[in-house]
Amino acid sequence: MKSKGKVFICGAGPGDPELLTVKATRLLQTCDIILHDRLVSREILELASQTSKKIYVGRASGDPKGTQKKTNNLMLNFANEGKKILRLKGGDPFIFGRGGEEAEFLASHHVEYEIIPGITSFAGAAGYASIPLTHRRYSSSLAVVTGHVDANKNDGVVNWRQLARSVDTIVVLMGLERINIIAKKLIQGGLDTNTEVAVVENATTSKQRIFISKLGEVATKMKKHSVQPPSVIIIGKVVKVRMQIKDLSLN
Ligand code: SAH
């Protein structure tokens, strides 16, 4: 039997409320329940209807508040009560956002759901930093990888050395804490120490900071400037294009 309620697994974009989709904005105003992550800003939640119930289900690393199981149960229970639930996630729900796992859970419990894509953080970061991720002269391929380590795999989840030889532009999410080792492995894999790197902290928000560096020195530079998550790391020749076009852009 299908539940009476429905869950909208929805991307909130990278931070700037103006990067919300029209659909996400409408759902913010019409859903009964909003289950939101850490990366969804206060400004975005302020667009929600006054009567909706807003529940934080974020999960910073080491944050004991909110586990995936708890979130799943909240979705299930509210759906069984016939509620319209907005499961709001930073960026796009299917890019390192566990959106797939939540959809699997809902499907296995016969809860109706819909996926609403959002502007992913790396697209927001690249756009607001004037860095084209592909470019006819510099890059015809792009890989988006996690820098996070899976505790069960001691060498991380990405084969960095192989990646270095396989694509022109590498985008790393959740990579700041391990930038030192990531840069080292990419250099071992064949990337030049002078390869351009951009790190965009708090992309698209009023706190956005952009750092341009080289692979060989990026870790030191990030430390020096106390760059914090959330940050997107963009590695490759395309970073150079920023220098050529940024003077005329607003960002
Ligand atoms: N689903 C999200 C990604 C979740 S993983 C998306 O599509 O963007 C969390 C990582 O996303 C962070 O560690 C960081 O690398 C990146 N991120 C999310 N929001 C960001 C922002 N506003 N600025 C920079 N990086 C961001």
Residues whose N, C-alpha, C, O or C-beta is under 5 A from the ligand:
A	BS01	SAH	P14 G15 L39 G90 G91 D92 P93 I95 F96 G97 T120 S121 F122 V172 L173 M174 G175 V200 E201 N202 A203 P229 P230 S231 V232
